[in-house]
Amino acid sequence: MPVKAIRTPGGLSVRVDPRAAVAVLLLAAATAATAVVLIGSGDFPISPGDVIATLLGNGTAAQEFIVQDLRLPRVLVGLLVGASLALSGALFQSISRNPLGSPDVIGFGQGATVGALSVIVLFHGGAAAVSAGAVVGGLVTGLGVYVLAWKRGVHGYRLVLVGIGIAAMLTAVNHYLLTKASLIDATRATLWMTGSLDGRDWAQVWPLLATCAVLVPLVFVYGRPLRMLEMGDDAAYALGAPVERTRLVLMSAGVLLISVATAAAGPIAFVALSAPQLARRVTRAPGPNLAASTVMGAALLLVADWTATNAFGERQLPVGVVTGVLGGCYLLWLLVTERKAGRI
């Protein structure tokens, strides 16, 4: 389908790809349906109709407590974490012009993990301190990667190579911190490092929601210059895009998104890597596919969480285990596909 331009009464013009728009709407509907099913799943099952009625304020007292206080915050954290990881992945893959330029590959997720583990092992901090440590660790890592990758600008391959090196170093630091921890702290750190939505409540929802409310519109505003960056710096300069400012703003937003997501749920693997690629295949549209990637990430994490809590009987798994297995399978499939196509 050809791309269409929609003009608003105020004189603004918006380009819309009909196929991509339909794909985003269908993904959003599937995500909403998965959220309703997930809210109704558990030791006290609730039908989808009753879940919707309870969300609208027409449930019983028991249903209100189970839905509003126990299950809805967990699902909202899953939605926001998945969306944040996927949007961050779409940003860095576009900036680096490399499908492996994902924030959990180039070190930002590992940096957030170092910050959180440092708080757990060295300072024995509580949940709020661990979250703050994850955010600080991610931001410091982002700054370090940006400075080390800078040479008359930050270019894709250099960003990926520096990030992979930093990720390897930070992984070693994480292992060292675990060896220095007491048994209790090591157990707590290991549980956190698997990535889980268990026990998440409204205290994790509000920081995530506030961060997304600020950063997601900012990222979308820079969507057009980001598409120009994908053509290379010279072409972007020729088209009038503020190259370095766009790159710095979007990298900062991407680091903040993955840091806050990691702080809320721990390091959840492969969502940032796979969601943008799956979104691109669904929409078949060029460019970063920011909206499709965001919705795809939310859908992937909710499906993975439902699988982790319902597909293995009484043995519930952390959602990070499921995303790691599924993401690893997807990565192998992607590499085989790219090799058959002669691109690697």
C-alpha positions in Angstrom: 0.0 0.0 0.0 1.3 3.5 -0.8 2.2 5.9 2.0 -0.5 8.5 2.5 -0.1 12.1 3.8 -2.7 13.3 6.2 -3.1 17.1 6.7 -4.5 18.6 9.8 -6.5 21.8 10.0 -3.5 23.5 11.6 -1.4 22.9 8.5 0.6 19.9 9.9 1.3 17.0 7.5 1.7 13.4 8.8 2.8 10.5 6.6 1.0 7.3 7.3 1.7 3.8 5.9 -1.7 2.1 5.9 -0.2 -1.4 6.3 1.9 -0.3 9.3 -1.0 1.5 10.9 -3.2 -1.6 10.6 -0.4 -3.8 12.0 0.0 -1.5 15.0 -3.7 -1.5 15.7 -3.9 -5.3 15.5 -0.9 -5.7 17.7 -2.4 -3.3 20.2 -5.7 -5.3 20.2 -3.8 -8.5 20.7 -1.8 -6.9 23.5 -5.0 -5.7 25.3 -6.6 -9.2 24.9 -3.4 -10.8 26.3 -3.5 -8.4 29.3 -7.1 -9.3 30.1 -6.3 -13.0 29.9 -3.2 -12.6 32.1 -5.1 -10.6 34.7 -7.7 -13.4 34.9 -5.1 -16.1 35.3 -4.0 -17.4 38.6 -5.0 -19.4 41.7 -8.3 -17.5 41.6 -9.3 -17.5 37.9 -11.5 -14.7 36.6 -13.2 -14.8 33.2 -12.3 -12.1 30.7 -15.8 -10.6 31.0 -15.5 -10.3 34.7 -12.0 -8.8 34.4 -13.4 -6.1 32.1 -16.3 -5.5 34.4 -14.0 -5.2 37.4 -11.7 -2.8 35.6 -14.8 -0.7 34.9 -15.8 -0.7 38.6 -18.5 -3.3 38.4 -16.8 -6.3 40.1 -17.3 -7.9 43.5 -15.1 -6.8 46.5 -12.9 -9.9 46.1 -12.5 -9.3 42.4 -11.7 -5.7 43.0 -8.9 -6.7 45.4 -7.4 -9.4 43.2 -7.6 -7.3 40.0 -6.8 -3.8 41.2 -4.3 -4.6 44.0 -2.6 -7.8 42.9 -2.7 -8.5 39.2 -3.2 -5.2 37.4 0.0 -3.6 38.6 2.0 -6.6 37.5 0.5 -6.5 34.0 1.0 -2.8 33.7 4.7 -3.2 34.7 5.0 -5.9 32.0 3.4 -3.6 29.4 5.6 -0.7 30.2 8.8 -2.7 30.6 8.2 -4.5 27.3 7.4 -1.3 25.5 10.5 0.5 27.0 12.9 -2.3 26.1 11.5 -2.6 22.6 11.6 1.2 21.9 15.1 1.4 23.3 16.1 -1.5 21.0 14.6 0.2 18.0 16.5 3.4 18.7 19.9 1.8 19.0 19.4 -0.5 16.1 18.5 2.5 13.9 21.3 4.7 15.3 23.9 1.9 14.8 22.3 0.7 11.5 22.9 -2.8 12.8 20.3 -5.4 13.9 22.7 -6.5 16.6 22.9 -2.9 18.0 20.6 -3.7 20.9 21.1 -2.1 24.3 21.4 -5.5 26.0 24.1 -6.5 23.5 26.1 -3.3 23.6 26.3 -3.0 27.4 23.6 -0.8 28.7 21.6 -3.6 30.3 24.8 -5.0 31.9 25.6 -1.5 33.2 22.2 -1.3 34.9 22.8 -4.7 36.4 26.2 -3.6 37.8 24.5 -0.7 39.5 21.9 -2.8 41.0 24.3 -5.5 42.1 26.6 -3.0 43.7 23.7 -1.7 45.8 22.7 -5.2 46.8 26.2 -6.6 47.5 28.1 -3.6 48.8 25.4 -1.5 50.5 22.7 -4.1 51.3 20.1 -1.6 49.9 16.4 -2.1 49.7 14.2 -2.2 46.6 14.2 1.5 46.0 17.9 1.8 46.3 18.4 -1.2 44.0 16.2 0.5 41.4 18.1 3.8 41.7 21.4 1.9 41.4 20.2 0.3 38.2 19.3 3.6 36.7 22.6 5.2 37.7 24.6 2.2 36.3 22.8 2.4 33.0 23.4 6.1 32.6 27.1 5.9 33.5 27.5 3.1 31.1 25.7 5.0 28.3 28.0 8.0 28.9 31.1 5.8 28.9 30.1 4.1 25.6 29.3 7.4 24.0 32.6 9.0 25.0 34.7 5.9 24.0 32.9 5.6 20.6 33.2 9.3 19.8 35.6 10.2 16.9 34.3 13.2 15.0 30.8 11.8 15.8 29.5 8.4 16.9 29.1 5.9 14.1 27.3 2.6 14.0 30.1 -0.1 13.8 32.2 1.8 16.4 29.3 2.1 18.7 28.5 -1.6 18.5 32.2 -2.7 18.9 32.8 -0.5 21.9 29.5 -1.6 23.4 30.3 -5.3 23.0 33.7 -4.7 24.7 32.1 -2.8 27.6 29.4 -5.5 27.9 32.0 -8.2 28.3 33.8 -6.1 31.0 30.6 -5.4 32.9 29.6 -9.0 32.8 32.9 -9.9 34.5 32.2 -7.2 37.1 28.8 -8.8 37.8 30.4 -12.2 38.3 33.0 -10.7 40.6 30.3 -9.0 42.7 28.5 -12.3 43.1 31.6 -13.9 44.4 32.0 -11.2 47.0 28.4 -11.4 48.2 27.1 -13.2 51.3 24.9 -16.2 50.7 21.7 -14.2 51.3 22.8 -11.3 49.1 24.0 -13.6 46.4 20.6 -15.4 46.4 18.8 -12.1 46.2 21.0 -10.9 43.4 20.7 -14.0 41.4 16.9 -13.9 41.6 16.9 -10.2 40.5 19.3 -11.0 37.6 16.9 -13.6 36.1 14.3 -10.8 35.4 10.9 -11.3 36.9 7.5 -9.6 37.3 6.7 -11.4 40.5 5.6 -9.1 43.4 5.5 -6.0 41.3 3.0 -3.4 42.6 2.0 0.2 42.0 5.4 1.4 43.4 7.0 0.1 40.2 4.2 1.3 37.9 4.4 5.1 38.6 8.1 5.7 37.9 7.8 3.6 34.7 4.7 5.5 33.6 6.2 8.9 34.3 9.4 8.0 32.4 7.4 6.7 29.4 5.1 9.7 29.4 8.1 12.0 29.0 10.4 10.0 26.8 8.0 8.2 24.3 6.6 11.5 22.9 10.1 12.9 22.8 11.4 9.9 20.8 8.4 10.1 18.4 9.1 13.8 17.8 12.6 12.8 16.6 11.3 10.0 14.4 11.8 11.9 11.2 15.5 12.9 11.7 16.1 9.3 13.0 14.9 8.0 9.6 17.4 10.4 8.0 20.2 9.1 10.2 19.6 5.6 8.8 20.7 6.9 5.4 24.1 8.0 6.8 25.4 11.1 8.4 26.3 12.8 5.1 22.8 12.3 3.7 21.3 13.4 6.9 23.4 16.6 7.0 22.4 17.3 3.4 18.7 17.0 4.3 19.1 19.5 7.2 18.9 17.0 10.1 20.7 18.0 13.3 22.7 14.8 13.3 24.7 14.9 16.6 21.9 16.5 18.6 19.4 13.9 17.3 21.9 11.0 18.1 22.6 12.4 21.6 19.0 13.0 22.5 17.8 9.6 21.2 20.7 7.7 22.8 20.0 9.4 26.1 16.4 8.5 25.8 17.2 4.9 24.9 19.6 4.5 27.9 17.0 5.9 30.3 14.3 3.6 28.9 16.3 0.4 29.4 17.7 1.6 32.7 14.2 2.3 34.2 12.9 -1.0 32.7 15.8 -2.9 34.2 15.3 -1.2 37.5 11.6 -2.3 37.6 11.9 -5.9 36.5 15.6 -6.9 36.3 17.5 -7.6 33.1 15.0 -9.2 30.7 16.9 -10.6 27.7 16.2 -10.4 24.0 13.0 -8.3 24.0 15.0 -5.2 22.9 16.8 -7.3 20.3 13.9 -9.2 18.8 10.9 -6.9 19.1 12.1 -4.3 16.5 13.0 -7.0 14.0 9.7 -8.7 14.4 7.9 -5.4 14.0 9.7 -4.7 10.8 8.7 -8.0 9.4 5.1 -7.5 10.4 4.8 -4.0 8.9 7.2 -4.5 6.0 7.9 -0.8 6.3 11.3 0.9 6.1 12.6 3.1 8.9 12.8 2.5 12.7 9.1 1.4 13.1 9.0 3.0 16.5 5.2 2.6 17.2 5.1 -1.0 15.9 8.3 -1.9 18.0 6.8 -0.4 21.1 3.6 -2.4 20.9 5.4 -5.5 19.8 7.6 -5.4 22.9 4.7 -5.0 25.2 2.9 -8.0 23.5 6.0 -10.2 23.6 6.6 -9.6 27.3 3.0 -10.3 28.3 2.9 -13.5 26.2 6.2 -14.6 27.8 4.8 -13.8 31.3 1.7 -15.8 30.6 3.8 -18.7 29.3 6.1 -18.5 32.4 3.2 -18.6 34.8 0.8 -21.1 33.1 2.7 -23.4 30.7 4.7 -25.4 33.3 2.1 -26.4 35.8 2.8 -25.5 39.4 6.5 -24.6 38.5 6.2 -20.9 37.6 9.3 -19.5 35.9 10.7 -16.0 35.9 9.7 -14.2 32.7 13.4 -13.6 31.9 14.0 -17.3 31.5 11.3 -17.6 28.9 12.4 -14.5 26.9 15.9 -15.8 27.0 14.9 -19.2 25.5 12.6 -17.7 22.9 15.0 -14.9 22.1 17.9 -17.3 21.6 15.8 -19.4 19.3 14.8 -16.3 17.3 18.4 -15.1 17.1 19.5 -18.5 15.7 16.6 -18.4 13.1 17.6 -14.8 12.2 21.2 -15.8 11.6 20.3 -18.8 9.5 17.9 -16.7 7.4 20.4 -13.9 6.9 23.0 -16.5 5.9 20.7 -18.1 3.4 20.0 -14.7 1.9 23.8 -14.1 1.5 23.8 -11.1 3.8 26.2 -12.7 6.3 
